[in-house]
Amino acid sequence: MTSLRFVALDSETVKSLRNGGKDANGQTPEPQVSDGGGNPCRHCLEDMPEGDPFLVLAHRPFPGAQPYAEVGPLFIHAGDCQRHSESAGVPAYLKTREGILIRGYGTNDRIVYGTGKVVAPTEIETAAAKIFADPKIAYIHVRSANNNCFQFRIERG
């Protein structure tokens, strides 16, 4: 099977956002408090327990604006948290989800059509390896199957 890396939001970006940096819409992230209903931090890739303060912000997980560069909401802990290790495997919070959307992108940051599918969390590694069998695939986005929110990126190991 293909070796995979599970890539969370980078620590420098998160630090900037926590310190008042602007999001993809040029706004300051909004403070919220978790209701414990499944708010995954995109830095540590863990669900935030009820009562945890967090920030909600607009994010574009692409290097620049273009037709396929979706912007959407995501959450990060308001305080420090340890970034998810890229070699730690599928984040544990996904085990509480019924399905997750995965989609392959080329080196031009455009969707490679035919790669998008909703899979069970237990099937992410197998499904990603099949997508990476296509040499046109540069990376994979993992997104919420319900809301299409960006979760993290998968890269070849």
WOLIN-V539463 format. One record per backbone hydrogen bond with DSSP energy under -0.5 kcal/mol. CO is the residue of the C=O (numbers start at 0). NH is the residue of the N-H. Records with the same first field share a line. If there is no record, write none. Layout:
BEGIN
CO = NH  NH
END
This chain:
BEGIN
2 = 156
4 = 6  154
5 = 7
6 = 152
9 = 13
10 = 14
11 = 15
12 = 16
13 = 17
14 = 18
15 = 20
16 = 19
20 = 28
22 = 25
26 = 22
29 = 55
31 = 53
33 = 50
37 = 39
38 = 47
39 = 74
40 = 44
41 = 8
42 = 83
44 = 92
45 = 40
48 = 51
51 = 33
52 = 77
53 = 31
54 = 75
55 = 29
56 = 73
57 = 23
58 = 60  71
59 = 61
65 = 68
67 = 69
71 = 58
73 = 56
74 = 41
75 = 54
84 = 87
85 = 5
90 = 93
91 = 94
92 = 95
93 = 96
98 = 144
99 = 118
100 = 142
101 = 116
102 = 140
103 = 111
104 = 137  138
105 = 108
109 = 105
110 = 112
111 = 114
116 = 101  118
118 = 99
119 = 122
120 = 123
122 = 126
123 = 127
124 = 128
125 = 129
126 = 130
127 = 131
128 = 132
129 = 132
130 = 133
132 = 134
133 = 136
138 = 104
139 = 153
140 = 102  142
141 = 150  151
142 = 100
143 = 147
148 = 143
151 = 141
152 = 6
153 = 139
154 = 4
END
